[in-house]
Amino acid sequence: MGNVVVGQETAELKLDGKVYQLPVVVGSEGEKAIDIRALRAQSGYITLDSGFMNTGSCCSSITFLDGEQGILSYRGYGIEELAENCTFVEVAYLLDHGSLPTQTELSKFSQMLGKYAMIHEDMIRFFDGYPPNSPPMAILSSMVSSLCSFYPEMLDNPLENIEEMAARLISKVRTIAAFSYKKSMGQPLVYPRHDLSYCANFLNMMFDSPVNPYVINDTVVRALNKLLILHGDHEQNCSTATVRVAGSARVNLYASISAGINALWGPLHGGANQAVMEMLTQIHEEGGDYKKYIAKAKDPADPFRLVGFGHRVYKTHDPRALIIKKACDDVLSALNISDPLLDIAKELEEVALKDPYFVERNLYPNVDFYSGIIYRAIGIPTNMFTVMFALGRLPGWIAHWKEMWDDPDWRISRPRQVYVGPKRRPFVPLAERT
Ligand code: SDX
């Protein structure tokens, strides 16, 4: 269980006249948990915690976040330093290997990413089968799942092949995303180039064309690296938990990642970055009356939520949102763009953070609130924003899948439930049913 410390403390539980002593485990950053793995065997009781708001599913050494303090670190390194000083490839290596790469390790990893940047030519024909306007996340999850068909040799001995599978996925998902965009535009595919960095290659595959050569802009490349780093991992979020649950059945990495992509698609999760842009665009088109949307978000009778606000764990500023908000100003001024949606977003944040409804519920902008402003400035279409989230989150998903496979305490994920349906009743033959 990593470097968890089984503390000297125990939790005492009194049930049906008996007293149970449950061990307390303490994480490396001082988090405490009551280990209930023996609870049912000892007492016959299970615990109930819908949405797992109070339940730890595992011990992990990958990411630490403190929702009260607004702290986020990958393998012990603060997100602020990583976003400022690293490339996405460096951070992907850190997440998947546990340490920042030396120059030699980074060069080898980059070469692997370059080696695996192409997708099988037969896979390219898949794109012809999708109707126009197919959701990019649907295409992405099915293409990733199909990697099992093209690289079946990777499915045996996954831990021996994990480095190669990880590089394949991180590189090919980028190519699949760019190809699906080109196909949706009816433009010729632009193949990956061996002489470009990970992010520059993606941008070139997305925006280069025979009649309009794409000019690599270092500010844009830097901004994309920063965005992908900030999405790299986030402990047991919905999509990462999905990757772990699927992988716990010992299904292969590609299928587990495909499951994670589908969970990320949800508008309460990674789909929120697209929904934020649609919300800001609607407010702008209606003349900028964002106060109407604040009122809707506060109305318990209205299902509308202020998308990009709130978080299961952060009860203060999401540190990623703070970095992205500043990057918005930097990127837009470097590209000489003024985006009215950024002004609306900032006004929305300012009003919401003073409103008792949001203050009482600790609702702050999350990672999705400002990220779309930069994607839009780069030229990425709104319906691909969640695909960008998946590109960034991929190394984190892979790291968690591997950590789970390596975990000596690994078990197949199979939660219990409390049954509240009908009690046993006699069968009624069809002819007698009224
Ligand atoms: C991501 O888990 C992760 O780490 C995820 C993520 C990652 O990196 O993987 O950080 C990425 O998914 C960010 C979140 C993106 N989603 C959104 O922006 C959608 C809008 N936000 C929410 O729907 C909500 O805040 C969640 C889903 C993010 C969190 O939901 P919770 O923890 O289940 O909280 P809740 O729904 O129980 O809300 C608590 C209260 C409720 O009010 P009351 O019933 O107490 O009166 O806060 C209210 C909610 O109605 N509330 C909101 C709100 N978010 C919560 N009210 C208005 N607008 C909102 N955005």
Residues whose N, C-alpha, C, O or C-beta is under 5 A from the ligand:
A	BS01	SDX	H234 N237 C238 P267 L268 H269 G270 A272 A297 F304 R305 L306 V307 G308 F309 G310 H311 R312 R361 N366 D368
